[in-house]
């Protein structure tokens, strides 16, 4: 790889890192080509990326980004999982793949500006998706007006039941 190609790779990876909302660093030692192909296919299906770049180029690409601290001391083969929209999807795909392929090792990651450890990545994978969380929030917000309307209707309903009971009581007294 000549100098121009390396510059192009660094610029490409730097662009990806600057756009990513979540980045997870992995060790893929021991995975077969078929497994890596399956992993990349799962990532593409979910609008995510998985890239493998030389450590020296990766360090240069991370300079000036929020990933600089994460990618500062790299050793061994490293792969980067990049999520541009939904960090939960990134964590879910990676954790599911790691369950099926124990040789995949999740090292650490970065979510926004915060570094997260492998346990936090697994906890992130357990969260429901954004759509489910929004639906739950909407259900909670709908509960307040629904309960208020039910409360108002209960007052009228109880008053009507009281009048009906009085009517039945007077009809029983007359008979």
C-alpha positions in Angstrom: 0.0 0.0 0.0 1.6 3.3 -1.1 1.4 6.6 0.8 -1.6 7.9 -1.2 -3.6 4.8 -0.6 -2.9 5.0 3.1 -4.0 8.7 3.2 -7.2 7.7 1.4 -7.9 4.9 3.9 -7.2 7.3 6.9 -9.5 9.9 5.4 -12.2 7.4 4.8 -12.0 5.9 8.3 -11.8 9.3 9.9 -15.0 10.3 8.1 -16.7 7.1 9.3 -15.6 7.7 12.9 -16.8 11.3 12.9 -20.3 10.3 11.6 -20.7 7.3 13.9 -22.8 7.6 17.1 -21.4 4.4 18.5 -18.2 2.5 17.9 -17.3 -0.9 19.3 -13.8 -2.3 19.2 -13.6 -6.1 18.7 -11.0 -8.8 18.5 -11.8 -11.2 15.7 -8.8 -13.6 16.1 -9.8 -17.2 15.3 -12.9 -16.3 13.2 -13.1 -18.0 9.8 -13.8 -16.1 6.5 -17.3 -17.4 6.4 -18.0 -16.1 9.9 -16.6 -12.7 9.1 -18.8 -12.6 5.9 -21.8 -13.5 8.0 -21.0 -10.8 10.5 -20.7 -8.2 7.7 -23.9 -9.4 6.2 -25.8 -9.0 9.5 -24.3 -5.5 9.8 -25.3 -4.4 6.3 -28.9 -5.7 6.9 -29.2 -3.3 9.8 -27.4 -0.3 8.2 -24.3 -0.8 10.2 -20.6 -1.3 9.2 -17.8 -3.5 10.3 -14.3 -2.5 9.2 -10.8 -3.9 9.7 -7.9 -1.5 9.3 -4.3 -1.6 10.3 -3.8 -0.3 13.8 -1.4 2.5 12.8 -3.9 3.8 10.2 -6.7 3.5 12.7 -4.8 5.6 15.2 -4.1 8.3 12.7 -7.8 8.3 11.6 -9.0 8.6 15.1 -7.0 11.8 15.8 -9.3 14.7 16.5 -12.4 12.5 16.9 -14.2 11.3 20.0 -12.7 7.9 19.4 -9.1 9.0 19.9 -9.0 7.8 23.5 -10.5 4.5 22.6 -8.2 3.8 19.7 -5.0 5.2 21.2 -3.4 1.9 22.5 -4.3 -0.8 20.0 -2.6 -4.2 19.9 -3.4 -7.2 17.9 -6.1 -7.6 15.2 -8.9 -5.2 15.7 -12.2 -4.7 14.0 -14.5 -1.7 14.4 -18.2 -2.0 14.5 -19.8 1.4 13.5 -23.4 2.5 14.1 -24.6 5.7 12.6 -28.2 5.9 13.7 -29.2 3.4 16.4 -26.6 2.3 19.0 -28.9 -0.3 20.4 -29.0 -2.1 17.0 -25.2 -2.1 16.8 -24.9 -3.7 20.3 -27.6 -6.2 19.6 -26.1 -7.5 16.4 -22.6 -7.7 17.9 -23.7 -9.4 21.1 -25.9 -11.9 19.2 -23.0 -12.7 16.9 -20.6 -13.1 19.8 -23.0 -15.6 21.4 -23.0 -17.7 18.3 -19.2 -17.3 17.8 -17.3 -17.3 21.1 -14.1 -16.4 19.4 -15.5 -12.9 18.8 -14.3 -10.7 21.7 -15.9 -7.4 22.4 -13.1 -5.2 23.9 -14.8 -1.8 24.6 -16.7 0.9 22.8 -17.6 4.5 22.7 -21.2 5.8 22.8 -21.3 9.5 21.9 -18.4 10.8 24.0 -18.4 8.1 26.7 -16.2 5.0 26.7 -18.2 1.8 27.5 -16.9 -1.5 28.6 -18.0 -5.0 27.3 -20.6 -5.3 30.1 -22.1 -2.0 29.2 -22.3 -3.1 25.6 -24.2 -6.2 26.6 -26.5 -4.1 28.8 -27.1 -1.7 25.8 -28.0 -4.8 23.7 -30.7 -5.7 26.2 -32.5 -2.3 25.8 -35.6 -2.2 23.6 -35.3 -0.4 20.3 -36.0 3.3 19.9 -39.4 2.6 18.4 -40.5 0.4 21.3 -39.3 3.0 23.8 -41.2 5.8 22.0 -44.3 3.6 22.0 -44.0 3.0 25.7 -43.5 6.7 26.3 -46.6 7.5 24.2 -48.6 4.9 26.1 -47.6 6.5 29.4 -48.5 10.0 28.1 -51.8 8.7 26.8 -52.6 7.2 30.2 -52.9 10.6 32.0 -55.7 12.0 29.8 -57.4 8.6 29.6 -57.5 8.3 33.4 -58.8 11.9 33.6 -61.7 11.2 31.2 -62.4 7.9 33.1 -62.5 9.8 36.3 -64.9 12.4 35.0 -67.1 9.7 33.4 -67.1 7.8 36.8 -68.6 10.9 38.5 -71.6 11.0 36.1 -71.9 7.2 36.1 -72.0 7.0 39.9 -74.5 9.9 40.0 -76.7 8.0 37.5 -76.4 4.8 39.6 -77.4 6.7 42.7 -80.5 8.1 41.0 -81.4 4.6 39.7 -81.0 3.2 43.2 -83.3 6.0 44.7 -85.9 5.2 41.9 -85.8 1.5 42.7 -86.1 2.2 46.5 -89.1 4.5 46.0 -90.7 1.9 43.6 -90.2 -0.8 46.3 -91.8 1.4 49.0 -94.8 2.1 46.9 -95.4 -1.5 46.2 
